[in-house]
Amino acid sequence: MNKTSALNATRRRSELQRLGDGAPIDVLVIGGGITGAGIALDAASRGMSVALVEKHDLAFGTSRWSSKLVHGGLRYLATGNIGIARRSAVERNLLMTRNAPHLVHAMPQLVPLLPEMTTASRALVRVGFAAGDGLRRLAGTPASVLPRSRRIDARRAAELAPTVRRAGLDGALLAYDGQLIDDARLVTAVARTAAQCGATVLTRVVASQASGTSATLTDTLTGETLEVTARAVINASGVWAGAVDESVKLRPSRGTHLVFDAAVFGNPVAALTVPIPGEINRFVFAMPEQLGRVYLGLTDEDAPGPIPDVPEPTAAEITFLLETVNTALETSVGPADVIGAYAGLRPLIDTGSGRTADVSREHAVTESPSGVISVIGGKLTEYRYMAEDVLDRAVTLRGLTAGPCRTRNLPLVGAPSNPGAAPRSAVALPDSLVARYGAEAADVLAQARCERPAEAVAEGIDVTRAEFEYAITHEGALSVDDILDRRTRIGLVATDRERATDCAAEILATLS
């Protein structure tokens, strides 16, 4: 367990060489999103030998395009899916109290009571929030971690969401859910914790010709190939799962978010939660985020056809999000206020009919004729449960020798109780640094060798030069894009990316 968690180019080279020596491993995981990283961690912590390969970078796909929420399952309870609702609440509790308390915090969700909201709709939201409180208690999450829901008056509502429409505002309903500082940071933390447990984690490595016991791996940086033998090959490549196992049938659904300067929404404290007209249980959220931003989402649209590496929002989705949130705002926001946008594809199981918004978020574990084990569907909040499920299946199907699952009580890198946590710093650290790195925050500055480590990478961006260095030396970043788009989220805003690119390139060059 006490191996280093640091991922970097040096470790990558040595582990690729060791993998090429030909010794069989227990588990080969294909895909470096949250599901694949979770499987690698589960397998390594059970004592199995495991290698994870990702053709791009950690969190390159859907795992970085979420709403950054750790949902408690309220939406699924409303649709009668009690099982996934309960599991979601339990997994949220584990993340907030054991696995990653440094990365997940309580986010207030404010539903304004405006004249357009009918008595029936208000009652439905109240009942839903009460049910959410019940889920929280059932999962064992204390109110000190996730406060109880309640009604607040109009004055307090305007304090939490300053741009809410005042005319006819009859207060608001307030509830709480889990919010990640960033989804890509969670993936990186899980992957590094897997490495700490002994897993091999390799980015820029493509797996092809996968079978139940082997795969050909190609290092895209050098073009070199190697054959790997494994007792179990697990396909966790999300919306690209069909490319690894053609028997997998998915129905991708596109979810789009818009990015704003938080000042446009009055620097809100709560997520303004706006019912979608004509829908019973769907909302649009304007959520306060790191780097002084607000993310507005979310859409749920069919996305047939070839799977792009980086999906793009459509004009119709942008219009829909703006029009919906404007129903609850004092002053409308428009396209000129949008400073960034992103879209992700949900890997939904193809049920053959209905709207994607109504397709179950359950996951499934399948075995192809060639023996590849695939995990498909699911949602970010349940990544740990999904990993446990697919590993249990692999152990049974392949007769693997493995201990019991340990991830329920396994703190991730950065959590205070992780074995690699640094001693508490006597030096005051920036809040933004602590929010992103938790117990590692002091190490990020202390271990930096670059010039002016505490200096911001660009004016007005609260990311330090030391964080860029740490992304390279400890978090596996191999390129400027890795640093700007996934280890930090500076790249979501094009003008920010332009201002920070030279710094990222400079620090990368000094460490190469």
KEGU-598317 format. One record per atom (N, C-alpha, C): x, z, y; residue in one letter. Coordinates in steps of 0.05 Angstrom, whole numbers, plus 5000, padded with zeros to 4 digits. Layout:
<fitors>
XZYa...
</fitors>
This chain:
<fitors>
501750004976m500050005000m501750005025m504250095023n505750135047n507549895054n506849665045k508249425055k507549375084k509249225097t508649175125t506248995128t504749035149s502448875154s503048625172s505548615180a506348395199a506248125186a504847935199l504747655190l506247495211l508147335201n509747165220n511046935205n512446765219a513546525207a515646595185a517146805190t519246885170t517946965144t515847135146r514547225122r513146995108r512046815123r510746585112r512646415095r515046365106r516946205091r517746335065r518346595066s519246735041s517046755021s514546785029e512346815010e511646544998e511846325014l511446065003l513546004981l516046074987q518146034968q517646194942q516846444945r516246604921r513946494905r511846394919l509546274906l510446024891l512345874902g513245634889g514945674865g515845924861d517445984837d515945964812d513245964814g511645894790g510346124775g510846374783a509646594768a506546594774a504946614753p502046614757p501146864773p498946824788i497847044803i495047094793i493947324800d491247394791d489147224805d489247214832v487147094847v488346914869v487346674870l487946494893l485346464909l485446524935v483146514953v483646274971v481646094973i481845864990i479945905014i481145935038g479545985062g480346235076g481146205102g482146435118g480246535139g477546515134g475646635152g475146925143g473047045153i472547325147i471947365118i470647175105t470047215076t472547205059t474146995064g476646975049g478547205054g478847295079a480547525085a479447775071a476847805071g475648035058g476148035028g476047805015i476547784986i479547844981i481347744997a484147804993a484748104996a483448235015l483848515018l482748674994l480348604985d479148734963d480848704938d481748464933a483348414909a486048564910a487448544932a490048674935a489748984933a487649094945s487349384944s486449484917s485549304899r484949374872r487349354854r489649264865g492049234849g492548964838g490948764845m491348494835m493348344853m494748154841s496447974856s494647754868s494847704893v493047514907v494447364928v493747104930a494746934952a492346814966a492346824992l490246695008l491546455022l490246225021v491245985035v489045885054v489945795077e488145695098e489345445110e487845225111k489044975119k489644965149k488345135165h488845145194h490045415201h488445585213d489345845221d487246055214d487946305213l486046515209l483746485229l481346515219a478946505237a478646235251a479646025239f479445765252f476645665254f474945715233g472345605232g470145795243g468045815228t465645965237t466246245245t468146375233s468746655239s469546715267s470246515283r470846575311r468646485330r466546375319w464446265336w461846425335w461946675326s459546845324s458746965351s456647125350s455847275374s457447525378s459447575361k461147815363k459448075357k457348045342l455648275336l455948355307l455748615302v455548715275v452648815272v450948635263h448048685263h447248905243h445249055251g444249265234g441949175216g441248915216g439348815198g436448815207g436048875232l433248905242l431648645239l432948415245r431548155243r430648105214r432248185195y431648135167y429448325157y429348565168l427148745162l424448625171l424548505195a422048385206a421048155189a422748025175t421947805158t421447885129t421548145124g420948255098g423248265079g425648195088n428048195071n429348465072n428148655058i429048935060i431848975050i432548825029g435248865017g437448795036g437348565048i439448485067i439448655092i437048755100a436948925123a438349195118a437749305095r439049565088r442049525084r442949315071r445749275067r447149235094r445949085112s447149035138s447549295152s445549475152a445849735165a448049905152a448249885126v450450035112v453149925119v453449665119e456049545125e456749585155e454749575173r455349645201r456349935203r455150115188n456050385189n458950415179n459650275158l462350285148l464350185168l463749965181l465549855201l465850045225l463650165234m463750325258m464950605253m464850705229t465650985224t468151005206t468750795190r471050815171r473050585174r471950345170n473850115168n475050025195n473450005215a474449895241a473150015265a473250285267p471950405291p473250325317p475650225316h477050135340h476149855349h474849705332l474049425339l471049395343l469549595335v466549575337v465549815353v463949765374h462749975389h459749925393h458350125403a455450095407a454849925431a453149725428m452449555450m449449595457m448849675482p445949705490p444649425491p442249405480q440649165481q438149225496q437749095518l435549155536l433448925536l430948995528v428748805529v427048875553v427148705574p425548765598p422548735593p420948915603l418048905600l416948755625l416748495623l415848325644l412948245639l411448155659p408648085656p408047885634p409847695629e409447495609e409447605580e410447845577m410647965550m408048105544m406648005524t404048105517t404248385505t401948515505t401748785493t402648785464t401748575450a402548555421a405548515418a406748355435s409648315433s411148575439s410248725459r411548975466r411349165442r408949175430a408549355408a410449275384a410649015380l412348915358l415248995363l416248975388v419049045393v419349345390v417449505399r417649805396r417749875367r415949755351v415949815322v418649725309v419649495318g422149395307g424449585314g424549675339f426749855347f426550125331f424050215327a423750465311a424650425283a424050185272a425050115245a428050105244a429249995266g432149995269g433350275269g432050465282d432850745281d432850845253d430750775238g430450855210g432750745193g433450495198l435650375183l438250515190l438650575215r441050725223r441250985209r439051135208r439151395194r439551365164r438251165153l438551105124l441451045117l442850905135a445650835130a447551065136a446551275147g448151515153g449751495179g448951315197t450351275222t449351485242t451051665252p450151865271p449351755298p447551895312a446651795338a448951805358a451051955352s453451955370s454951695369s454551545347v455851285343v453951065353v451451075345l449350885353l447051055364l446651065390p444451225401p441751125392p439751305394r437051235387r435851045408r433850885399s432450705418s430550875436s429950765459r428050905477r427050705498r425050795513r424050645536r425350755561r426050575580i427250665605i425650545628i426050655652d424450555675d425850315687d424550195707a425449945719a428149995734a428450225746r430850275761r433250285742r432950425720r435150435700r435650165688r433550015683a433949745671a435649575690a435049585716a436549425735a439449525737a440049775732e442749875732e444349755709e443049735686l444349635662l444649335661l442649195672a442648905674a441848815702a443748815720p443048795749p441548545757p441648325742t440248085751t437548055738t436548255725v433848245713v431748205735v429648055729r427547995749r426048255755r425748315781r424448565790r421448535791r420448305798a417548265802a415948325776a414348535777g412748605754g414248755732g416748825736l418348955716l417249235710l416349275686d415149525678d417149685660d419549705669g421549835653g422649655631g423849775611a425049615589a425149785564a425349655542l425949785516l428949755511l430149965503l433049975499l433750065471l435349905458a436349975431a439349915430a440549985407y443549945405y444149805378y446249645379d447249515355d450349515357d451649425336g454549425337g455649165350g457749195366q458948965379q461948965374q463048745365l465848715361l467248655387l469648765391i471248675414i471748375411i472048285386d472347995381d472147945351d470847735343d470547675314d473247575302d474747415317a477247315306a479247545303a479147745320r480847985317r480148135292r477648145285l476848275259l478148125236l477947865236v479147705214v482147765212v483447765234t486347815234t486948095223t485348285231a485848565222a485348585192a483348445182v482848455153v485048315138v485948085148a488147935134a490748095135a491348225157r493748385159r493648635141r491248745138t490948975120t491248885091t490348645085a490848525058a493848495053a495248395074a498148375071a499448645068a498448845081q499449115079q499149215050q497049125037c496549205009c497949024989c499448824999g501048664981g500248374978g498048294992a497148014990a498947825004a499147584994t500447365007t498447215024t498947185050v497047065068v498446825081v497546585076l498946335084l497046155100l497646105125t496245915141t497745645141t496345435150r497445165150r498145075122r496545155102v497045085074v494344985063v494344725054v491944605044v491844625014v489544705003a489144704974a487644454966a488544324945s487144084934s487144104904s485543934891q485343914862q485044194850q483244354862a482844624852a481144614826a482044784808s480544834783s480145134779s479145214757g478745494753g481345654749g483545504744t486045644739t488445544755t487945354773s490345244787s489445094812s491445024829a490944864852a493644754862a493544524875t495844414888t495844504917t498044624927l498244714954l500144534970l499444464994t501144305011t501644445037t504144495043d504944615069d504744395090d502844415108t502544205128t504644195149t506344405150l508544405170l510944255159l511344245133t513644105121t512843875103t510343865094g509443655075g510143725047g511443945041e512144015014e509644114998e509644054972t507444134955t508444314933t506644474922l507344644899l504744684883l505144744858e502944794840e502745094835e500345204838v499945484834v498045534811v498745714793t497045794771t495846064777t493246084774a491846334779a489846394757a489346644753r487246724733r484446674743r484246674770a481646614783a482146474809a480646254814v480846114839v478146144853v478246254877i475746314892i475646154917i473446004920n472945824943n471345984963n472646044986a471346195008a471646035033a471245775032s471845605055s469345545072s467245705069g465045685088g463645415088g463245305112v461845045113v463344815100v465944865094w467544655080w467544705050w465944885040a466044955011a465544714993a463944525002g463344294985g465744114982g467644135000a470143964998a471944074976a471744334970v473244454948v471844434922v469144474923d467544464899d465044294905d465044044895e462843854903e460143934892e460044134874s457444224864s456044404884s457444504904v456244674924v454544514944v452144604949k450344474968k449644664990k450444585014l449944755037l448244605058l447044765076r445544655098r446544785124r448544655136p449744785160p447744805183p447945025197s446245075220s448045135244s447545005267r449245035290r448245265308r450045445315g449445655335g451145615359g449945595383t451445535407t451345775426t453545825440h453746025461h454845895487h454046005509l455245925535l456846155546l458946095561v460646305572v460446305603v460046545614f459846575643f461746785653f462446775678d463746995691d461747225693d462447465685a460547685684a459247735712a460647665733a459547715760a456947555764a456647325750v454147175753v451747335744v452147515725f450047685715f450247975726f451747995748g452048265761g453748455746g455548365729n457248535712n455548735696n453948635678p452148805663p453548995644p452149215638v453049405618v451649355591v449149255593a447549205569a447148905564a446548835540a445848565533a442948515541a442448335560l439748265567l438548105544l436348205533t435248095508t432547975515t432347705513v430047565524v428547425501v425947495497p424447365475p424247065480p424546915458i424246625460i421246555460i420346425480p417446355482p416446215457p414146325446g413046205422g414146305396g416246475397e417446575373e416646875370e416446965345i415747245341i418147425340i420347335328n422547515323n425247395330n425347225351r427847105359r428247155389r430747205396f431447275424f433947115432f434247095458v436747005470v438147245482v440747265478f442247495488f444247405509f444447555532a446647525551a448347775548a450547755535m452147985526m454748025541m455248265552p457748315565p460048305544p462248175551e464448135533e467148195546e469248195530q471948245541q472748025560q474848065575l475947885594l474047825617l472148005622g470347975645g468447745641g467447705617r465647485611r462947585602r460947405603v458347445590v457947195572v457247245547y456547035528y453547015526y452446785528l449546745526l448946575501l447446695482g446746545458g444146655446g443046535428l444246375407l442246165398l443145935391t441345735380t441445725349t439645585337d439645565308d438445295301d440245095299e439344815296e440644685272e439144515258d440244355236d442744205245d444744195228a447144045235a448043875211a446443665205p447143495182p449543325188p450543205167g452743015170g455443135165g457642985171p460343085167p460843345182p462543515171i463143775183i465543745201i465143775228p467443755246p469244005245p471743975251d473444205253d472544395275d471844285298v470844435320v468144325329v465944455322p463244355330p462944375360p461144205370e460644195399e457744265405e457244425426p454444465435p453144205444p450544195441t449143955451t447844015478t447243805493a446043845519a443343985516a441843925495a439244045491a439544345486a441544425472e441944715467e442644865492e444344735508i445144855534i442744895552i441044685553t438644705569t436744925559t436444935532f434745145520f435645425527f438245475525l439245745531l438845815560l439445625578l439145685607l436145725614l434445565604e431545585610e430445855599e431345925575t430246175564t431146425579t433746445585v434646675599v433546695627v433146465640n432046455667n429246575669n427746585647t425146705648t425247005654t427647125651a427947415656a429747485679a430647285694l432647325715l431347325743l432547485761e431747485789e432547215803e434947135797t435946875807t436946705784t436046455783s436646285760s439546225758s440546185733v443246085729v442945795720v444945635726g444745355720g447345245707g447544995702p449844875689p452444925705p452244945732a454644985748a455845265743a454245445733d455245725728d456645745701d456345545684v457445555657v460445485658v462145665650i465045615652i466245555624i464645575604g465645515577g463245505558g463645395534a461545385514a462845355487a461445455466y462545415439y460145405419y460645285397a458645255376a460045305349a458545435331g459445475304g457345385284g458245335259l456445245238l456145465217l453645555213r453045745192r452945605165r454245715145p454245585118p451845685102p449445595110l446945685097l446645545070l445545685051i444845575025i442545375029i442845135017d440744935021d438344995003d436145075016t433745135001t431844895002t432544685016g431044435014g428944385035g428044595049s425944545069s425944775089s424244745110g423944955130g425944935152g425545095173r427445105195r429845265187r432145205198t434545355191t434245645200t432745695222a432345965232a430946135211a429546015192d428046155172d429446165145d431746035143v433146035117v434546305113v434346405089s435546665083s438546675089s439446905099r442346955103r443647085079r442247095056e443447195032e445847015024e447647135009h449846974998h449446924969h450946754957a450846694929a453646654918a454046724893v456646674879v456046484857v457446254857t457046044837t459645984823t459445854799e461745764785e461345464780e463345304787s463245014784s463944944755s463344694747p464144604720p467144624715p468744604737s471644624733s472544914732s470745104738g471545384736g472045514763g471945364785v472345484812v469945664818v470545904827i468446094835i468046064865i465646004874s465045974902s463246194912s463746284937v461846464950v460846314975v458146294976i456946134998i454746295011i454046205036g452046345051g453146605062g451246795067g452047055077g452447065107g453247305117k453647345145k456047535150k457147515174l459647665180l459347955174l457148085182t456848375178t457248455149t456548285130e456648355102e459148245088e461248185103y463548065091y464748235069y464848505074r466048685054r464448695029r461848705031y460048715008y460248454993y460348225007m460647964994m463247954978m465348054990a467948054976a467848224951a466648454952e466348624929e464748484907e462648354915d460948214896d462447994881d463747824896v465147594884v467547694867v468847904875l471148004859l470148134833l467848274835d466748384810d466048164791d464947944801r464247724784r466747594772r468847564788a471347444778a472647614757a472547874761v473748064741v472248034714v469548014716t468047984691t468447714678t468347494694l468547224683l471347174672l473347274685r476147204677r477647424663r476247654659g477547874645g480047984660g479847994686l482048094702l482348394700l484848484701t485348764702t485348854731t483549034738a483249114766a482049394767a482849534787g481649804793g478949764806g477649984812p475049974826p475449884855p473249784867c473349704895c473949944913c475749904932r476650124949r475950074978r474649854985t474549775013t472449925029t470650075016r468650225031r470150435048r472250545039n473650755053n476450675062n476950415065l479650325071l479750245101l481250405117p481450345145p483250095150p482349925167l483849685174l486149745192l488049565193v490249585213v489149625241v490149825254g489149895281g487350135281g486050195258a484350425256a486150675256a485250895268p486951135270p487951245243p486351205222s487151315196s488651115178s489150875188n490750685173n493650795170n494850765146p497550875142p499650765162p499150535174g501050425192g500550495221g498650665226a497950745254a500250885267a500750815292a502950935307a502051215317a504051395321p503351655333p501951615360p500251805366r498751785392r500751765415r500251575433s502151535455s501651735477s503851835488a503552015511a503351865537a503851605535v503751425558v500951305561v499851305585a497151185589a497350885584a495450785568l495350505561l492950375573l493150115580p490749975590p488449985571p486050035581d483650045564d483349785548d483949555561s483549305547s485449275523s487849385525l489749385503l488849555480l487849795486v486749975466v484349845452v482649715468a480249595456a480849375436a483049235441r483849015423r485549105399r487149315403y489149395383y488749665371y487049835383g486650095372g489250255370g489750375347a492150545343a494750395345a494650125345e497149965348e497849915377e496149995396a496549915424a499249985434a500150235429a502750315439a505050145427a504750075401d506749915388d506949635401d504749525409v504849255421v506749245445v506649455461l508549465484l511249555476l511449755458a514049875451a515749675436a514549505419q516149325403q516749055417q515649015440a516048755454a518948725463a519948485460r522648425469r522648215491r520348115498c520247915519c520648045547c521247885566e521447985594e518748065604e518648285620r516148375633r513848405614r514148555593p512048565572p509348665582p509248845601a506748945611a505348775632a506648555639e505548375660e503348205648e501348145664a499147975655a500147685651a499047555631v499947275625v499147085647v497247155663a496446995687a494847185704a494747125730e493347295748e490347305741e489247545740g486447575735g485647575706g487647555688i487047565659i488347815647i486747995636d487748255628d488948245600d490648045595v492248025570v495148025579v496748195565t499548225573t501348035557t503747995568r505747825555r506447945528r506448205526a507048345500a505048265479a502548215487e500448145467e500947865456e501947685473f502647415463f504947445443f506947615449e509147645430e508147765404e506447965406y505448105382y503847905364y502447725377a500947525362a502747365344a505147315354i507147155339i508647315318i509447565326t511147725308t509547885287t507047935293h505448105275h502847985265h501747785280e499047695273e498947405264e501247295257g501347035244g500946795261g500946825288a500546595305a503046405303a502546155299l504645955296l504745755318l502745755336s502545555357s501245675381s501445515403v500145605428v497145625424v495945435409d493045445404d492345705389d493945775369d493346025354d493246265374d495046275393i495246495411i492846495430i492246265442l490146255463l487346245452l486946125428d484246075418d483346275398d485146415384r484346595363r485446885365r488046915372r489047185375r488047315401r487747145421t486247225446t484047015449t482147055467r480046855471r480246725498r482646715508i483146595535i482246305535i482646165512g482045885511g479145805513g477346005513l474445935516l473845825543l475545885563v475145785590v477445605597v476945345602a479045145605a480945215627a479945315650t481745375672t483645615665t482645805649d484346025640d486445925621d485645745603r487545635584r489845495599r489245345619e491245205634e493245395647e492145615658r493945805672r495645975652r494746005627a496246175608a497946015589a497745755588t499145585569t502145615571t503245595595d506145605599d507245865589d505946085594c506846345584c506946355554c504846255541a504746255512a506946075500a507345845513a509445665503a512245785507a512645925529e515246045535e515846255514e513946435508i514446655490i514746545461i513146345454l513446225428l516146095424l517145965445a519745835443a522046035440a521846265453t523946465451t524046595424t521846585409l521746715383l522146515360l522246265366s522446055345s525346025336s
</fitors>
